[in-house]
Amino acid sequence: MRTAIADVLGRLARLVHPKSAPSVLTGNQWSGTSFIDSFKRERNPTPNELMGELKNTAFTCATINAAVCAAFPPKLYVATDPKTQPEARCLKQPVDARTENRIRRNWASISKPGHMGHTTKLEEVLDHPLLTLLRKVNPVHNSFDLWELTTLYQEVHGCAYWYLHFNPLGVPDEIWILPAQNVTPKRRANSHKIVDYYEYRVGS
């Protein structure tokens, strides 16, 4: 258990001081905790203080959940209707009956009836730019790091943020996980949008 905690702390430390991260991610990310009293009755903790409190049982539980989620990276599937659509031109393989039934049940719960009929052919995609991006996240982090840190921030803050780097063709080629305690959703005055932009703070 101590080894797992040390590994996650090491990953968080590398995230704070990445070897080749974009300049927007560099700088002092932590300012410590400063509750008014030890019972935290005067005010709610700030996002940065929530991260600082991850030194006890809550940290262990969040770490276990994050590691378990990271052990199951996402998969990509393609649904094709042989009657109306051509064969998908990518490397793929058939899915087993259990997986197909699970996908169809999940799809039915979030979509309108008829979007995936009984004749729709489901296959798992093995080679795709999205899968490549999720495997080769950035020069510092791998896929496990990405999902573990993403889940850890969701466990603590209820949200997680990614910074995408785009290549000259406008295609994302790197993903950097942003410390959630440094990101604040912002809304402009009289805006009809829920969120107009996200403000990222470095240090104080």
C-alpha positions in Angstrom: 0.0 0.0 0.0 2.8 2.4 0.9 4.4 1.7 -2.5 1.2 2.5 -4.3 0.8 5.7 -2.4 4.4 6.6 -3.1 3.9 5.9 -6.8 0.9 8.2 -7.0 2.7 11.0 -5.1 5.6 10.6 -7.4 3.3 11.0 -10.4 1.7 14.1 -8.9 5.2 15.5 -8.3 6.1 14.9 -11.9 2.9 16.6 -12.9 3.7 19.6 -10.8 7.3 19.8 -12.3 7.1 18.1 -15.6 10.2 17.4 -17.7 8.9 18.9 -20.9 5.4 20.2 -20.1 3.9 23.2 -21.9 4.8 26.5 -20.1 1.2 26.9 -19.0 1.7 23.9 -16.7 4.9 24.9 -15.1 5.3 26.8 -11.8 4.5 26.3 -8.2 1.2 24.6 -8.0 0.8 24.2 -4.2 0.3 26.9 -1.6 -0.5 24.6 1.3 -3.5 24.5 3.6 -4.8 27.2 6.0 -8.1 26.3 7.6 -9.2 28.8 10.2 -9.7 26.0 12.8 -8.9 22.3 13.0 -12.6 21.4 12.7 -13.0 23.3 9.4 -16.1 25.1 10.7 -15.3 28.6 9.7 -15.3 28.1 5.9 -15.3 25.5 3.2 -11.9 24.3 2.0 -10.5 25.6 -1.2 -9.7 23.2 -4.1 -6.0 23.6 -3.3 -6.7 22.7 0.3 -8.6 19.7 -0.7 -5.5 18.4 -2.5 -3.4 19.2 0.6 -5.7 17.0 2.7 -5.1 13.9 0.7 -2.7 12.4 3.3 -5.0 10.1 5.1 -7.6 7.4 4.6 -9.4 9.4 1.9 -6.2 9.6 -0.1 -5.8 5.8 0.1 -9.4 5.2 -1.0 -9.1 7.7 -3.9 -5.8 6.2 -4.9 -7.2 2.6 -5.0 -10.2 3.8 -7.1 -8.0 5.7 -9.5 -5.7 2.8 -10.0 -8.5 0.3 -10.6 -10.1 2.7 -13.2 -6.8 3.2 -14.9 -6.3 -0.5 -15.2 -9.3 -0.6 -17.7 -8.4 1.8 -20.5 -11.3 2.8 -22.8 -11.9 0.8 -26.0 -13.3 2.0 -29.3 -16.1 0.3 -31.3 -17.7 0.8 -34.6 -21.3 0.2 -35.5 -22.2 -0.5 -39.1 -25.5 -1.2 -40.8 -24.7 -3.5 -43.7 -27.8 -2.5 -45.5 -27.1 1.2 -45.7 -23.4 1.7 -44.8 -20.1 0.5 -46.3 -17.6 -1.6 -44.3 -15.5 0.4 -41.8 -12.0 0.8 -43.3 -9.9 0.3 -40.2 -8.3 -2.6 -38.4 -11.0 -4.3 -36.3 -12.1 -7.5 -34.8 -15.5 -9.1 -33.8 -16.8 -8.6 -30.3 -18.0 -11.5 -28.1 -21.7 -11.9 -27.3 -21.4 -10.6 -23.7 -19.7 -7.4 -24.8 -22.1 -6.8 -27.6 -25.1 -7.2 -25.3 -23.6 -4.8 -22.8 -22.9 -2.2 -25.5 -26.5 -2.5 -26.9 -28.0 -2.1 -23.4 -25.8 1.0 -22.7 -26.6 2.5 -26.1 -30.4 2.0 -25.6 -30.2 3.8 -22.3 -28.7 7.0 -23.7 -30.0 7.2 -27.3 -33.3 7.2 -29.2 -34.8 3.9 -30.3 -33.9 2.8 -33.8 -30.4 4.3 -33.8 -28.9 0.8 -33.4 -31.0 -1.9 -34.9 -30.7 -5.7 -34.5 -29.0 -5.9 -37.9 -26.2 -3.4 -36.9 -22.8 -5.0 -36.9 -20.6 -4.2 -33.9 -16.8 -4.5 -34.0 -13.9 -3.4 -31.8 -11.5 -1.0 -33.5 -7.8 -2.0 -33.0 -6.0 0.8 -34.9 -7.2 4.4 -34.9 -5.6 7.9 -34.3 -7.7 8.3 -31.1 -6.4 5.0 -29.7 -2.8 6.1 -30.6 -3.3 9.4 -28.8 -4.6 7.7 -25.7 -1.7 5.2 -25.6 1.0 7.8 -26.3 -0.4 10.6 -24.1 2.7 12.9 -24.0 6.5 12.6 -23.5 6.1 12.3 -19.7 2.9 10.4 -19.0 1.6 7.1 -20.3 -2.0 6.0 -20.6 -2.2 4.6 -17.1 -0.9 7.9 -15.7 -3.6 9.8 -17.6 -6.5 7.8 -16.4 -5.2 7.4 -12.9 -4.7 11.2 -12.4 -8.0 12.0 -14.2 -9.9 9.7 -11.9 -8.0 10.9 -8.8 -9.0 14.5 -9.6 -12.6 13.4 -10.2 -12.6 11.6 -6.8 -11.3 14.7 -5.0 -12.8 17.7 -6.9 -15.6 16.0 -8.9 -14.0 17.3 -12.1 -10.8 16.9 -14.2 -9.3 19.0 -17.0 -7.2 18.1 -20.0 -5.0 20.5 -22.0 -4.8 19.3 -25.6 -1.8 20.1 -27.8 -2.5 20.2 -31.6 -0.1 19.4 -34.4 0.2 21.6 -37.5 -2.7 19.7 -39.1 -5.0 20.7 -36.2 -5.1 17.1 -34.8 -4.5 16.6 -31.1 -1.2 14.8 -30.5 -0.6 15.3 -26.8 -2.8 15.3 -23.7 -1.7 17.0 -20.5 -3.7 16.6 -17.3 -4.3 19.9 -15.6 -4.3 20.2 -11.7 -8.0 20.6 -11.1 -7.4 22.9 -8.1 -5.8 25.4 -10.5 -8.7 25.5 -13.0 -11.8 27.6 -12.6 -14.8 27.7 -15.0 -15.6 31.3 -16.0 -18.8 32.9 -17.4 -18.9 36.3 -19.0 -21.5 38.8 -17.9 -24.9 38.4 -19.7 -23.6 35.2 -21.4 -26.2 32.5 -22.3 -23.5 29.8 -21.9 -22.9 27.9 -18.8 -19.2 28.2 -19.2 -17.4 30.6 -21.6 -13.8 29.7 -20.8 -11.6 28.2 -18.2 -9.0 30.1 -16.1 -5.8 28.4 -15.2 -3.8 29.8 -12.3 -0.1 29.2 -11.7 1.2 29.5 -8.2 -0.5 32.3 -6.2 
